[in-house]
Structure formats: structure tokens, C-alpha cells
Amino acid sequence: MYFNYSFRAEADIALIGLAVMGQNLILNMADNGFTVCAYNRTTEKVDQFLANEAKGKSVVGAHSIAEMVGKLKSPRRIILLVKAGSAVDDFIGQLVPHLDPGDIIIDGGNSEYTDTQRRCDELQAKGLLFVGSGVSGGEEGARFGPSLMPGGHPEAWPHIKDIFQTIAAKADGEPCCDWVGDGGAGHYVKMVHNGIEYGDMQLICEAYHLLRDTLGLTHDEMADIFVDWNRSELDSFLIEITADILRYKDSDGEPLVTKIRDSAGQKGTGKWTAIAALDYGVPVTLIGESVFARCLSSLKDERVSASQVLAGPAVEKFTGDRRQFIDDIRKALYASKIVSYAQGFMLLREAAQQFSWHLNYGAIALMWRGGCIIRSAFLGNIKQAFTSQPELANLLVDRYFADEVHKCQDGWRRTVAGAALRGVPTPCFATALAFFDGYRSPVLPANLIQAQRDYFGAHTYERLDEPGKWVHTNWTGKGGNVSASSYNA
């Protein structure tokens, strides 16, 4: 380890990775009174950044890891904002020989929570502190106030709290940043945030699809509707930008969105959320459907070919009450959104049990209340629900959200039924409704599944009149009485 450097320790924190997010986060910290040391593997970027965007600000540069570490006050705090995966491990490997016990490495990228947990364990053995922090809000959020979700070694929090909560977005005067939990908790919460983001975006697209193809509205008319919805309980960043996108014209005066190929990309965090839900047996159906909807959209050439072979219903021009139908779509969007968040918090609760994390669900809702992509007024109601009932089993049984869903229910059902009759796919509206109906059902047909499993595989079943007792029935009189082992997700 190195203890004596010829460089002057002047920086409060360092950041590695000068893509747009890294640059904006540095400028945010500098504007808030912190001196930041900037470093990039391609050192020319450091010089360019100092000569342009960071000119005149409290930002210093470094052309090597050693120089960067030497310019940091103790305990050294270093943020990595690089591509998730091997790049994070590579930089950690370069940093470790230059650091002292108690120094802090912070991964601000979209790393998988299992990697963050592994890095916590590895660095703890070396006496170093590691933080995996979700950062949400995109370029603008990084520059003017992101949502930050830090987790990892709790001993690191007192040393980074002031910086993180100062630069974070504020909601009702409170910073959208607090300590999440040990190990991979911060990145897990960010993963669920991103999964919910997938769901929100798909729900909005289904509303757009119905408004466009069923009612035949112009993009300006649809933009007006989204502006109106943004003044309601749907007030959110994604609704706001949807109105802007629909109104934006290309150079020929036509809506630009109509010229974009309908094949959605993804970077994996929604998929990770769905995989985690399957791993822990939590029915996060809406996020799963939103991931599959993107996968289906990517089959563009196949869909074009299939459209020449597969016929749907003959869709006649809409002749009903247009205003009522638009309001029904709004209700379907709002009710489905409630289900999506309810499922997301179900997954967080299960993870907390699995990893012994002490998650503060109200604080998490506040972290998402401002700065991040899913920020919305609606999150204030979620915070209130968990503040008043910290052990709330599900958002749907909170009195406020139960009442909201009940008010939306008729319009939600009409929307899903109408879409099916017209051949317009609404996978997330429909799966949200199916979850709601399943969750409120005291009896489901899974008794028949258990009987089937026992019939063909001797997997046993639990009798209602003998709770806790698992038995096997020789259904045909030809099988034996030996049961198979079972696995419960």
C-alpha cells in the first residue's frame, strides 16, 4: 500500500468514468461545494472535460490511478461510473493496491446485486469499504439532482451521507437518498426500480396504442390527453415526457415518433427483476409481461410476415362514447400502475427476508419520489401507506389504494375487454387485472393442479380438513403409496 504521495490531498471525492452521466454528476457535486477529482481511462477526456464543461469549477483532474488517489482526502471516496460487469472489477483491482483500510469504493453503475454482494465480501477481507448505489434520473437527474439508493458496508454511510444527500433530488424538502441496507441492497432496490420503470413504460404504450388505433386520434390530440392526465393522479415524469414526445415534429412536420422502428431495446435490469421474482416465487407478473412485450416487439420482421397470415377481428370504427372510453383507458392505466408497484414492493419484502435486510419501504418510496425516471406524485401516497403501516403486506390492501382501485375497476375491465374484442394487445393491462382478481380470490383452482401433480408424480397435497398434513392418493389403484419429494418456490 501507498501512504505518501507527492500530490496535494485537496479533493473530497473522485469519480472514474467521464461519459455524460459521470460528467454531470461531477458538475452537480462541484456546484454543491465539493471538490471532485475526475479520472478516465482515456486521459484525453480528463483534459477536455477540465478545459470545457468543468472550467472554472472546483474540479481537478488526474492522469493515473495513483495521482487520483493522492489528491483525495482521507478516508478516500471513489465513485465508479463505468459499464457494469468486468469493467467494475478491473477498476477495483487497479484501485486496491493504492488504498488504505477504511477507504471507500462506490459503484454507481447498474450492477447486478449479486456482484455487489460479492464485491462487499471481497473488499471487506482487505479492510476496504464498498458501496453499491443505484443512481436514477438520467443525464438531467445526474446534473441537477438524482435519486440515489446506496447500500453495502454501513460503516461507509457516515462518510458519504453529506455528499449524497446534498446532491440528491429533494421531495417535500427531503433528499431522495437514504441508506438502503447491507450488501447488495442498494442495487437490488435500483433493479426493482428499473423493473417498475419497464412496467410504467409498457402501460403508457398500451394506452397510446388504444388511443391511436381504436379512436384514431392524432398525435397532437393524444398529447393533449397525456397533458390532462398529468394533472391527475397520474402526474409523473413518464406521462409528462410522453406528451412532449407525441407533440414533437420531424423536419417535414410529421410526428417524429411515427418514424421510429417499433422494436424496443433493453439493458437487462427488467429481466433481472423478472428472474429474481421467479427465483423467490413472487408473482411480479406485470414486470415480467413488460419484458416479454419488448422481446415480442423485437421480432419485427416475423410480425410483419405473420400479419399477412394471421387475421384478427374486423375492427369497425369506434362509435361509442369517446370521452368515456378515454377515461376508461386512464383508469386502466392508473389501476395497473398500482398493481405494478404493489408487486415491486412484494419483491422487495421477500428479498428483505431472504437477505435479512431491514428495508424502510416508506423511505424507498421517498427516494423514488423525485429525481428518478419513475418519479411521480403517486409515490407520496405509497410513502404514506408504509409510514402508517410499516408491516403492510401489500399496497392493494391499504385503504387508500384499495379505494382507488375500486373506483377504477369498471373502466379497467371495459378497457381490457374492449381491447381483446378489437384485437389490440394490452398484455400489462390484462395481467394486472388478472393479478388483482387472483389476489382478491379466497379460493383458486390450484387444488386441481395439486391433484394433477399427485396423480402423475406422487407429489402429495395438503388436505383442508387436516392442515399441515401432506398426503398422497393412489388415484388409479395401480400406483404405490410412496410419495415424491416436493419443491415449493
Secondary structure as UniProt FT lines:
FT   STRAND          13..16
FT   HELIX           20..31
FT   TURN            32..33
FT   STRAND          36..39
FT   HELIX           43..51
FT   TURN            52..56
FT   STRAND          59..61
FT   HELIX           65..70
FT   STRAND          77..80
FT   HELIX           86..95
FT   HELIX           96..98
FT   TURN            101..102
FT   STRAND          104..107
FT   HELIX           113..124
FT   TURN            125..127
FT   STRAND          129..136
FT   HELIX           138..144
FT   STRAND          147..152
FT   HELIX           154..156
FT   HELIX           157..167
FT   STRAND          170..171
FT   TURN            172..173
FT   STRAND          174..175
FT   STRAND          181..182
FT   TURN            183..184
FT   HELIX           185..213
FT   HELIX           219..229
FT   TURN            230..234
FT   HELIX           237..247
FT   TURN            251..252
FT   HELIX           256..259
FT   HELIX           269..280
FT   HELIX           285..297
FT   HELIX           300..306
FT   TURN            307..309
FT   HELIX           322..355
FT   HELIX           361..367
FT   TURN            368..369
FT   TURN            373..374
FT   HELIX           378..388
FT   TURN            390..391
FT   HELIX           395..397
FT   HELIX           399..422
FT   HELIX           427..439
FT   HELIX           446..457
FT   STRAND          461..462
FT   TURN            464..465
FT   TURN            467..468
FT   STRAND          470..471
//
